[in-house]
Amino acid sequence: MTVFLAIALTSLLSVTALLALARLYRGPSLLDRVVAADMLLATMVGAVGAEAAVNRHATTLPVLVVLALLGFVGSVSLVRFAVRDRP
């Protein structure tokens, strides 16, 4: 049962990352690309969190905090840049 859950989790995270990369590549506007990058970062946080939960260690907690802060600050700064750039 554990192997099935690991395979399902890995495949779902991989599909999510591939869809986010496709939107990042094809996004017609800057804001679409920002949302796709944020989704890719959220997928990375989910993967690191799942790995920490499966292996039952809390040493990756600082990595999760840094990734979450990076996603938040990056999204806010890019949206502020996009709003300021409009006429």
C-alpha positions as CSV (number, residue, x, y, z in Angstrom):
1,M,0.0,0.0,0.0
2,T,2.8,2.4,0.8
3,V,4.5,1.8,-2.6
4,F,1.2,2.6,-4.3
5,L,0.9,5.8,-2.4
6,A,4.4,6.8,-3.2
7,I,3.9,6.1,-6.9
8,A,0.6,8.0,-7.0
9,L,2.1,11.0,-5.1
10,T,5.2,11.1,-7.4
11,S,3.0,10.9,-10.5
12,L,0.6,13.6,-9.4
13,L,3.5,16.0,-8.4
14,S,5.2,15.3,-11.8
15,V,2.0,16.0,-13.8
16,T,1.5,19.2,-11.8
17,A,5.0,20.3,-12.4
18,L,4.8,19.5,-16.2
19,L,1.5,21.5,-16.5
20,A,3.0,24.4,-14.7
21,L,6.1,24.3,-16.9
22,A,3.8,24.2,-20.0
23,R,2.0,27.3,-18.8
24,L,5.2,29.0,-18.0
25,Y,6.4,28.4,-21.5
26,R,3.2,29.2,-23.4
27,G,1.7,31.9,-21.1
28,P,0.5,34.7,-23.3
29,S,1.0,37.4,-20.6
30,L,3.5,38.1,-17.8
31,L,0.9,37.5,-15.2
32,D,0.2,34.0,-16.5
33,R,3.8,33.2,-16.3
34,V,3.9,34.5,-12.7
35,V,1.1,32.3,-11.7
36,A,2.7,29.3,-13.4
37,A,6.0,30.0,-11.6
38,D,4.2,30.3,-8.3
39,M,2.4,27.0,-9.0
40,L,5.8,25.3,-9.8
41,L,7.2,26.6,-6.5
42,A,4.2,25.4,-4.6
43,T,4.7,22.0,-6.2
44,M,8.3,22.0,-5.1
45,V,7.2,22.8,-1.5
46,G,4.6,20.0,-1.7
47,A,7.3,17.5,-2.9
48,V,9.8,18.5,-0.2
49,G,7.0,18.4,2.5
50,A,5.9,15.0,1.3
51,E,9.5,13.7,1.4
52,A,9.9,15.0,4.9
53,A,6.7,13.4,6.0
54,V,7.5,10.0,4.5
55,N,11.0,10.0,6.0
56,R,9.8,11.5,9.3
57,H,12.4,14.2,9.8
58,A,12.1,17.9,10.4
59,T,15.5,19.0,9.0
60,T,13.9,20.2,5.8
61,L,11.6,22.7,7.6
62,P,13.9,25.7,7.0
63,V,14.0,24.8,3.3
64,L,10.2,24.8,3.3
65,V,10.1,28.2,5.0
66,V,12.6,29.7,2.6
67,L,10.8,28.3,-0.4
68,A,7.4,29.6,0.8
69,L,8.9,33.1,1.5
70,L,10.6,33.1,-1.9
71,G,7.3,32.3,-3.6
72,F,5.4,35.0,-1.7
73,V,8.0,37.8,-2.1
74,G,8.6,36.9,-5.8
75,S,4.9,36.8,-6.7
76,V,4.2,40.1,-4.9
77,S,7.1,41.9,-6.4
78,L,6.4,40.7,-10.0
79,V,2.7,41.7,-9.7
80,R,3.7,45.1,-8.4
81,F,6.1,45.5,-11.3
82,A,3.4,44.4,-13.8
83,V,0.9,46.9,-12.3
84,R,3.4,49.7,-12.4
85,D,4.3,48.9,-16.0
86,R,0.8,49.4,-17.4
87,P,-0.2,52.7,-18.9
